[in-house]
């Protein structure tokens, strides 16, 4: 990809690699070269460059957070990455954008895997109120509420069956 500044914005050229294998060539959609002129509506080119760099770094942090959550199971670090990226995405893409939802998902599921269900619901609540028909958010809320009920039932259960048992104070 080439990005060349112009007086009015940027000229973008994206070059695809054309597969040499004929079978692959017939089944793949490609273009040899795609060009576009990008013109900012209200911002100077320097601001666009700055925002582009900020988004690129945010995307890298987001990818790292996703890896920490799903592959490395380091939930505390994943929460930190999600909390760092969420305000950037909300400011640039919008508070209810798909990117913001993805950052919220990293935070929420990191909390769920730590069995911090109340906190996960607090993170999810504004998105649930703003997007009541969003299927993935509904599904996440139902999952969290189910896990929370299981946890509540577990803490209510008395393994000895003695309701009148007196416990010594811990402190």
N, C-alpha and C positions, 0 to 999 in steps of 0.2 A: 504494500500500500504506500502510495506517495501522497504527501500533503504539502501543497505549495501555496504560500500566501499570495493573494492578489490584492488589488486596491479595494475590491468590494467584498472580500471574504477569503475563501480558500478554493483551490482546485484540487479535487480528489481523484486519484487514479488507482483502481484496484485491478490487479492482474491475477488471473487464475492460472493454476498449473493445469495444463491440458494432459489428461492421461494418455499414455502411449498404447496401452492395451486396448484393442478394438472392442472387445466385449464390454469392458468397463466404460469406454468412450460412448457406446450406444446407450448405456443405462444411466449415465450421469448427466445432469444438467450443468452446463458451464458457459462462461463467456470468456473470450480471449482477453478482453480489456473493457472495463467499465469506467466511465468518466462522469463526473458531476461537478457542477459549480455550486458551492455552498455560500450563501450570502446571509450574514447575520441581520436580523430585523432591527434590533435596538442596541446591540452591544458592540463595542470596538473589538477588533481582532485579538488584542492582547488579553481581554477578559475571557474570550472564548478559549484561548490557549490555556489560560490559568484554570478554567473550569474543566477543560478536557484532561489536564494533568491530574486535577483533583479527583475526577471520576475514575481515571485509570488507576490511581492509587487506592481509591475506595473499592474498586472491583477486585484488586489484588488482595486487599484485606478481607473482603467478603469471601473470596475463594479459599483463603487461609482459614477463615472461621468455619466454613463448610467442611473443610478437611479435618479440622480439629474436632468438630461435632460428630461427623459420620464415620470417619476412619480412625482417628487417634483417640477418640472418647475423652478428650480433655475439655470438659464442659465449662469450667471456669474461664479458661482462655477463650473458648468460643463465645461466651457471653460478652467478654471484653471486646472482642472483634465486632460482634453485632452491635453493641452499644456505641462503638466508635463510628461505624458506618451508617447507622440509622439516621442520625441528624443530617448527614451529608446528602443521603438519598432523599430525605424529606424536603430539604431545601431546594435541591436541583430538580428532581423529578416530580415532587409533590407528595403530600403526606399519605395519600392512599394509593400510590403507584405500586406496580408489581415489584419494583426494586425494593421499596420500603417494606412491602409485605414479606419479601424474601429475607431481609435483615431481621424483621420481627420473628420470622419462623426460626432462624438460628437461635435467637434469644429464648424463645418460648420452649423449643424442644430441648435446649440445654438445661433449662430449669426443670422440665418434665423428667429428664433422665436423672436429675439430682433429687427427684421426688419433692420438689418445691412447687406444688400444684397451685397454691394460692397466688404466688408471685407470677406464675405462668399465666393464670387467668387474668391478672391485673395488666400484664403486657398485651394480652389478646383482646381485652375488653373494648378499647377504643376502635379497633378495626372491626370487631363484631358489631358495634353500634353503627359505625359509618357504612359498613358493607354487609347488611343483614342477610342478603341472598347469596353471598360468596360461598360456594360449596366447600372449598378447602378450609376456610376459616370455621364454618359450621362443623365440619368433620373434626378439626383440631379441638374445638371447644368440647364436643361430645367425648372425644378421647380423654381429654384432661379431666372432665367431670366424672367419667367412669373410673379413671385411676384414683381420683380423689375419694370417691365413694368406697372403693376397695380399701384404701388406706384408712379411712374413717372406721370402716367395719372392723378392720384388723385391730385398731387401737381400742375398740369397744369390747372386743372379745376377751373373756377371762379364761385362760387355759386351765386353771384349777377348778373352775366352776363354783368358787366360793365368793359370793358377792359380799359377804360380811367380813372378809379377811382384812385384818389391819396391817398396813404396810409401815415399816419403819421409815422415818424421814431420811431423805438423802443428805441433807445439809447439816 
